[in-house]
Amino acid sequence: MLVQAGGGEALLYDAYLLAGRLQAAGVPCRFQVWEGQVHVFQAFAGSVPEGHAALDEIGAFLRAATTQDRAA
């Protein structure tokens, strides 16, 4: 699972807890904090460069996950 959170959002600590609990349960998890960003900053990809970069990260994560599944 990929968890992305803005460094300035109110749910940052919750995202941190989620990632920790996933890892403790044996679920592979990649946790990213995007400093200076707010909640759902990815929705502003057209005007916020970090939003576009985060969407690129999501795409790369999905490509890697689906490629691994097909190879197995």
Number of C-alpha atoms within 10 A of each C-alpha: 14 13 14 23 25 22 17 14 18 12 14 17 12 11 19 16 12 15 22 15 13 14 14 11 9 9 12 11 16 13 14 17 16 17 12 11 17 16 15 13 22 23 13 12 15 10 11 13 12 19 20 17 14 19 16 13 15 16 12 12 15 14 12 11 12 11 11 10 9 7 6 5
